[in-house]
Amino acid sequence: MPGAPPVSTASPRRAGRWLAIGAALVAALGIFGTCVVQLAETRREPPAHERGPGAATDFFATPAPSAPPPGMAAPQPSPGTAGAGALEITVTRAGAPLAGAEVRAYLRRPAAGGEPATAWRLAGTTATAVDGVASLTAPPGIYLVVARAPGLGRRHALVIRPLGEDATRATLPVAPPVELRGVVVARGTRQPVPLASLEIIPEELAGPDAPGLPDEERTGAVADAAGRFRVALAAGSYAVEASAVGHARAQARALAPGSVEVALAASGVVEGFVRGPDGAPVGDAEVLLAGGELARGSTNAAGGFSVELAPGTYRVSARTERGAGAWPAPVAVGPGSRAAGIEIVLARPGSIVGDVTGDGGAPVARASVTVSPHEGAGQVGSASTDAEGRFAVDGLGAGVYDVAVGADGFTVAAH
C-alpha cells in the first residue's frame, strides 16, 4: 500500500488489528518473497462506506525458478450456507411495495487465475412477493443486488452481509428510466469521435479499485457518426467510459437525466523487443505496462511489441512460462507520441509465497490472492490457498508488488 515500508528479512511480520502481513526482500540471487496474511471475519463494523475491495501491502519478488470475465454460475448455495441467514430485499415504486420485481444477488470474490481483478458469482435470483420483499439465502460477504421490472430502470446496490446477523435488509426504489445523452470528442480540437464504444457504470461501482459489474449487468452504447449517444437508465450518478481506435480510454462523471461530454486524448505507443538470456528474440511473451492503468500486449515471432495506451508514465515488464524481466526505468508517453528502443532481457521468474489465516490463527482454505504492480492498476498474478492456507504466485519479474487477499465470510482491512 502507499507509504507501507518494506519489511526486512530480520523482521518478516507486522501485525494489525484486522490484518497481519509480512514480507521478505530477498537478495538478487534469492529464491522468493514470502508473506503471512490474517483475515478477519465479516462483521457490521467498520461501516460499509469505509470498506475497500481489499487490503494491499508491498511485496518484493526476486528471480526464482519457477480470459474474458468469467461466466456466471447457476444459483447454488455456498459451502456452509445452512443456517447462514438471508438477504431480504424490499423493492418499492413511488414508496409502495412492488410485487413481481426480479431480484438478483451476486457474491463478490477476488479473482482466480485468468479472471479480472474482482469477479462476481451469481448467488441467487428470485422475485418479490406481494409485500415487495424478496428473500435469498446468503452467507456473510459483499453482495451486488440488482432489481428490475418491466418498464422501469434497473437499480443496483452494494450490500454488506455481516457475520452473525439472521437477516440483512435493504430497500431498492425503482422508477421509470430517464435519458442520459452525450457526445464523444477529441481533446483539444473538440472534433467528434465517431463510433466510440461506451460503458455506463453506477459511480459507486466505477474506478480502478471498484468492483465493477458482472457482464450481464453492464450498460453499453456506440456513438454515431457525429460522436453522439443516448441511453435509458435509472436516475442517478454514473461514470461514462469511452474508447476509440487511436485514442486513449477516458471517463467522465454524469448525472441522469442529463448530458455529458467525454474528451479523448490521442493515445501513445510503446515499442520494444523481448530477448532471452542468450540474446535470441522471444515470441509470444506477455508484455505488461503498469501506470494509471494496466495495458497488455504480446511479442511477435521476432520478439517485437507495440502497445497503444493512454498518455502517462509506465513500468514495462515481460514474462513467459520460463522467464520474466523488466525495463529498469519508467517510460513516459505523451499524447500521439511514440516511446521506442525498449529492450527487455528475460531471467528466471520470481515468486511470492505465503499463508492466509483467520483471527484465531486457523488456516483459510480457498482464499483468493491477487498481485498487482505497486501503486499501479491491474492484476499480474493470482492464486487460491490450499487446505493449509498456503499459496504461491509465480511468473513475476523482480520488483515491488501489492497483494490483496479475500475469502467468503471474511474481510480484509487496510494495514
N, C-alpha and C positions, 0 to 999 in steps of 0.2 A: 504494500500500500504506500501511497505517497508519504514520505517522511519516515517510514519504518526503517531503522538501521539494519544492515545485515548482521547476522549472528555469527560469532566466531566459532571455530570448532571446539574451543575450550569451554564454551557455554552454549550448547546447542538448543536450549529450550527457554522460551519466555512464556509466562502464564498470565492469562487474563480471566476475568470473571466468567465470560461466555466462551472464550476461545483460547486455546493454548496451542501455539505453533512454534516449531523450532526449525532452524535451517543451518546447513553447514556449507561453508565456502571451501571448496577443495582446490588444491594447487593445480597448475596447468596439466600435470600428468596424473591427476587423481582419478577417482572412479565415478562418483556421482554426488549429487546434492541429496540431503536427507531432510525429512520433516516429520513432525508429530502434530496432528490436528485433533482438537477436542471439540465435539459438538454438544450444544445444549438442547434439551427438549423444547419443542414449540410451546410457548406459553402466551398469556394475554399481554405481558409486558416484555419489551418496550412496545409502545403503541405502533400500529401498522404503518403510519406515515413515516416513522423513523427507521423502518427496517429496509435495508437494501436487498438486492438479489443475492447477496452472498458476501462473505468477507474475503479479503485477499491479503497476502503478505509477500515480501520479497524472497525469492529463491534464486540460487545460482546453479547453473548446470555447467559441467565441465566435460571434456571429452571422455567417453566411456564406450566399451564395446556395446555394443548393442544394435456429402450426399445431400442431396437436397434435404430440406426439413423433413422429419420423419412422418410417416403416415400415422393417423390416429388409430389406436387400438379400439376394438369393440368394448363397450362398457363392461367392466368387471371389477369385483371388489379387490382392493389392495390387500396384501398379506396382513392378517391381524385385524380386519375390519369388524369382526364380530364384537359387538358392544362398543364400537368406535364412536358412535354418535352420528349426528346428521347435520347437513346444511338445510336450513329452512328459509326458502327464498320467497318473498312476497312480491308479486308483480301488480302494479297499480296503473290505472289510466285515469287522469283527471282526479286523482285522490281516491278513487274507488277500486276495490279489488277486481282484477281481470282474470276470468276463468279461461282455460284453454290455451294460455300462452305457453310456448315451448321454452324450457329452461335447460341449458347445458352447463355442466361444470367440468372444467379442465384442471387437473392437478399439475402444479409446477414441479419440475425436476431438472437439475443441471444435466447437461448433455453427456451422453456416452460418445465413444469414438465415432467420428464422421458426422455428428449431428451439430446443429447450430449451438451457440453459447448457452441458450436455455431452451428446453423443449417442454411442450405441454402434452399431457396424456389425457384423453377424454375419460373422465371418471364416471359420467352418467348423464343420461338425458331423460327428462320427464316433462309432464305438463301440469300447469296449475289447476287446482281443484276449484270448486265454486267459491271458496273463500279467498281465491287468488294466491294460495300457498302451494309451493312445490317442495317436496322433501326428498333428499338424496342422502344415502348412507355415505359418510365421508370420514376417513381417518384424519388426524391432525396434518396440517400443511397449508400451503398457499394455493388459492384457487382463483381462476378466472371464471366468473359466472356471466353467462350471456342469456338475455331474454329477448324473444322475438315473437311477433304476432302479425298476421296478415294486415297490410295497410299501415303498419306502424314502424317507426325507426328502431333498429336494433340497439339494445343498451348493454354496455359492458360494465363490470365492476370487479375489482380485486378484493377478495375476502380472505382474511386470516382465520384459519380454523385451529384454535389453541388446544393444547392437551388438557384433558380433564373436564371439558365442557360437554354436556349432553347434547346440546343443540346450539349451533351458531346461526344467528338470524341476520338477514339483510333484506332491504327493500329496493327494488329496481322500478322506477317510474318510466313508463313508455308513453310515447305520443306520436302523432303523425310526423313523418320525416320532413326535414327542411332542406333547402338547397344551398350548397356551397359552390360558388363559381370562382374560376381563377384563370390565370394566364401564365405561361412559362416563357421567360425572355432571357436573352444573353446579357450577362452582367457587363456594364459599361455602355454598350450600344443600345440596349433595351429592344433589340430586334427580336421578334417572336421566334421561339424554337419549336418547329413543328414535330408532331408525332412523339413528343416526350412521354415516357411512361411515368405514372404517378401511383403512389400508395398513400392512403389517408389513414392515420393511426390515432386513436384517442391519445391525448397528450400524456396522460399518466403512464401509458404503455410504450412510449417512444423514447429514443435516446440510446446512447451506446451501452449503458448499463441497465437499461429497462428490459423487461421480458419479452416485449413484442406480442404478436398474435399468432395463434395457430393458422395454418394455411387457409382453412375453410372459413375463417372469421375475418379475413382481410378484405378491405375495400380498395379497388384499383380503378384506374381510368387511363385513357390515352388522349393526349392533346390533339386537336385538329390541326389543319394546315396553318392556321393563324396562331397556334400555341394555346388555344383556349380549351377549357374543360369545365364540366359541371357534374356534380354527384348529389344524390339524395341520401341523407343520413340523419341520425338523431341530433338534436340541438346539443351543442357543447363545444369544447376546445379541442383542437386537433393539431397534429404535426403532419404537414403535407410534404412528402419527399418526392423529388423529381429526378429523373436521369435521362440522358440522351447521348447518342454517339458523338464523340468529340468534345463532350462537356463533363465536368465533374459533378457528381451527385450533390444535391443541395436540399436543404429542408427549411420550411418556413412555418410559423405558427399561424393558425387560422381559427376564427370563430364562426360557427354555423348557427343560424343563417349568416351569410356574409360573402365577402370576396377576398382573394389573396393573390399576390404576385410572387412567383418563385423565380429568382435570378440565378442562372447557371454560369459559372466561370468556365473558361476553356480549360480542358484537362491538360495535365503534364504527362510526360512519358519518361520512364526509367528503363535504360537498356544496359545489357552487360552479358557476361559469359560465366558459366559454371564449369570448373575443371576438377579433375580428380587429383590425388597427391602426385601422380606421375605426369601431370600436365595435360592429360588427354581430356577432350570435351566430354561432358556428362549430359546425355539426353534424358528427357522426361523427369528432370529434377523439379521439385516443387519450390517456387520462389515466393517468399513472404516479405511484404513491405509494411512495417508496423509504424503508424503515426497516429493522426487523429482518427484514422480508420485502418482496418487491416485489408490490404489488397493482396491478391494472389495471382500468380502466373506460373508458367512452366517453361522449361527449356526445350528447344527443338533438337534435332539429331546432331547439330553442330555445337550444342551446348549454349546457344544464344537465347536471350529472353528480351521481351519488350512488353512493359506493363503500363497501361493507361490508368491514371489515378488523379485524385483531387490535388490541387496545389498544397504544399506543406513540406514538412521535414520528416524523413522516414529512416528507419533502421532496416537494412536489406539483408536477408539471410536466405539460405537454400538448404534443402535436405533431400535425401533419398533413404531407402531402407538401409543402406550401408554407410552413409556418411552425412555430415552436416557442417555448415560453415557460415560465416557472416562477413560482410564488408565492414572494416573497422571503424569507419566514420559515418556520421549522419549524412544523408543525401537530401539536399534542398531542391524542390521542384516548384517553379513558378507557373502561372497560367500560360498555356501554349508553349512551354519550354520543354527541352529535352535534356535529361541527365544521362550521359553515356560514359563508357570507359570503366565500368564496374566489373571487377573480376573476383569471383569467389572460389576459393580452393577448399574442397571438402576434406574433412578429417573424420576420425571416429566420432559418432554422435554421443551426446550426453544423456543422462537420465536423472529424474527426480524420483526418489522412492520415499515411502513414509508409512505412517499408521494413522488411522482415524479411530478415536474413542469417544464414548459418551461421557456425561458428567461424572459418573462413578468409575470411569476407567475401563469399562467393558468395551470390547471392540465393536465397531459399527460395520456390519456387512452391507454390501450393495450400495454404499455411498458413492456418489458421482464426484469425480475430481476433474477440474478443468484448469488448464495452464494457458496464460496469455502473456504477451510481452509486457514488461514492467511499465506501468502507466500508459499502456497502449491499448488499442481495441482489438477484438477478435481472439479466437481460440486457436492455439497452435498445438495443443495436445490434450488428451483426456484419458481417463481410466475409471474403472469401478473397483471398489475394495473387495477383497475375498472374505471368506468366513472369519479370518483373524483380523479383519480391518486393514489389511496391508494393500498397498497399491504401488505401481511403477508407471511412470510416463517416460517413454523412450523417444529417441529420434530428435533430440534438442541440440541446437548449436550452443557453444559457450556463451553465457550471458546472464542477465538478471530477469526473473520472471515473477509474475503474480500468480498465486494459486488460490482457487476458490473450491470449497467443498460443501456439499449439501446432501441431505437424505430425508426421505419421508418421515415426518414426525419430529424432525429436528430443525433448528435454525442456527445460523452462524452469524454472530455479531462482529462488528468491526473491531480490530485489535490494533 
